[in-house]
Amino acid sequence: MCVSMKVTIFNGSPRKNGNTATMTNSLSEKMKTLGADVREHFLYHMDVKGCMNCDACRSEDGLIPCVIVDDVPKLLDEFISSDLVIFASPIYMWHLTASLNAFIERLHSLCMYEGPVVNMMEGKYIAVAMTMGGDEYVAADAVTSLIMFCDYFKMEYVGAFAVPFADKEQITRPLYQEKMQDFVKQIIKK
């Protein structure tokens, strides 16, 4: 049993009952059995706009709230207060979904390296969980990009879980349930 670890899943899938949701439901249950407090946000069904790179979130005194009016500010609060963040997404055209990428872009507002140095992401544990219609290689660019993102912002990338050729039957097969349990043990112990 782990000490009450707060885990937030940011799910980029457009389907609340699709393959990625089937995977995250199973991940959530496995993490909860280890004592984690798990929350999930379905970004596609929220108002999440991408970063405009306007730098309005930066001032001489430090970071100020993003000027874009949408659901992201409350999601940023969830991100900041989480011990572990899981980005969950189907892989579309070798990438995470647009709604998840838009949210990841907005994390930029939590860090400033010019003037007073502020990095509200530093030390955050990040994992990724993906479903895809093809082999795992189709996720390679998405995972590499996320690892580079974590490195730049000084977050700790703790691993990836992928279900290739995903459908609900594949996700619930004993083989993937066992792999999922191993993944949960790996990321929760961090």
N, C-alpha and C positions, 0 to 999 in steps of 0.2 A: 504494500500500500504506500503510495507516495503522499507527501505532504500536499495539501490542497493546492495544486498547481492550476493556474488559470490558463486555459487554452482557448484561443479564438481561431475559428476556421473562416476564412474569407473565400467563399465559393463563387467562382465565375461562370458556372454553368447556367444556361438559360432555362434548364428544366429542373424544377424542384423535386421531381420524382424520377429523374433519369439515372443513367449509369453513375455519374459522379456523385449524385446524392446518395445512391445506394452504397457507394464506397465510403462516403463521409459519415453516413449513419452507422456503419459498422465500425469505422475508426473511433467515432464518438463513444459508442458503447464499450469498446475495449479500453479506451482511456478512462472512462468513468469507473470501470471495475478496479482501476488502479488508484482511484481517489481524485482524479482530475475534475475540475469544474470546466465543462466544455460548452462553448457557444458557437453558433454558426450564423453567418450573414450571407444571404443570396444576393450578390451585388447586381446581377442582371435585372432584378426586380426593384432596384433602388435607383435613386437619382444620383449617379456617380459620373461626373465629368472628368476628363483628363486634364492634366496640368497645362496651363497656358504659358508657362515659363515667363511670367510677367514680373517676378521677383517682388511682388507686393507683400509677400510674407516675410520679407527681410527689411530690417531697419538698422540704423546705427546702434540702436539699443538691443538688438537681438531679433528673435523670431516674433512675428505677430500672426494672428489667425489668417488663414487663406481667405481671399476676397470672393472666391467662387461660392455662390449660394447653391448648396445641394446637401445631400445626406452625408458627405464625407467627414465633416467635423466630428460627428458622434462616432463614426467609425475610427477616426484617428484616436479618439479617447480610448476606445476598446483596444486598439493596437498598442498604445502606450501602456495600458494597465495589464496587458497579457504577459505571462511568463514565456509562453510559446505561441507562435503564430504559424498556422498552416495555410498555405495558399493552395486551394483545390481548384482543379480545372480540367475540362476535357482538352485535348490537344486538337486545335483546328489549324490546319495549314502550317504545321511545325511550331506553333506558338500557343501560349496561354490565351484565353479568350480576351476580347477587347475590353469587356467590363472589368476583368481582373487587372489587366494591364493599366487601365485608366486609374484604378485605385492605387496600384503600385507607383505610378507616376506621382500621385499626390503625396506620397510619403516624403517626397523631396522637401515639402514644407516643414518637416521636422528636423532639418539639419541646415546649418550655416557654417561655412568654413572661413568666410571673410569677416573681419571685425571681431566681435565677441564670438568665439567658437561655441556652438551649441549643436549637440547631436543627441536627439531624444531616441534614436534607434540603436545607439551603440550598446553592444552586449545582448541585444534581443536574439532569442533563439528562433530560427526560421526553418521550416520544412515545407516540402511541396508534395502533393498527392495528385496523381493524374490518371485519367482514363484516356484511351485512344482507340481508334478503329484499326490501327496497323501495329507493326512491331514497335518495340520500345525506342528504336533509333529515331523515330519521328519526334520524340520529346527532347532529343539531345540539345538542340539550340535553345529551347526554353529553359532547360536546367542549367546550361552553361551561363546564360544571361542572368539567371537568378543568383548563381554563385558569385558572379562578378559584382552584381548589385550588393549582395551581402558583404563582400570584401570591401568595396568602396565605402560603404556606410558603417563599417566595423560591427556588423551583426554576425552571429555565429550560425552558419548553415549547418543543420544537423542531419539532413538526409532527404531522400526522395522515395516515394512509393509509387509504383506504376502498375496498371493493369492493361496489358496490350490486348488487342482484339476484344475489347471490353463489351460485354453485355451483362445483364443482371445475373445470368446463370454463371458466367465466367467469374464475376466478382465474388459470388457466394460459394464457389467451389472450395473444398477443404484446402487445396494448395494455396490459394490466394488468401484465405482466412488465416492460415498459418503464417504466411509471409507478412500479412498485415499485423498479426500479433507480435512478431519479431520487430517490425518497424515501430510499433507503439512502445515496446520496451526500450528500444534504442533512443527514441526521442523524449520519452518521459523521464528517463534517468538523468538526462542532461540537467 
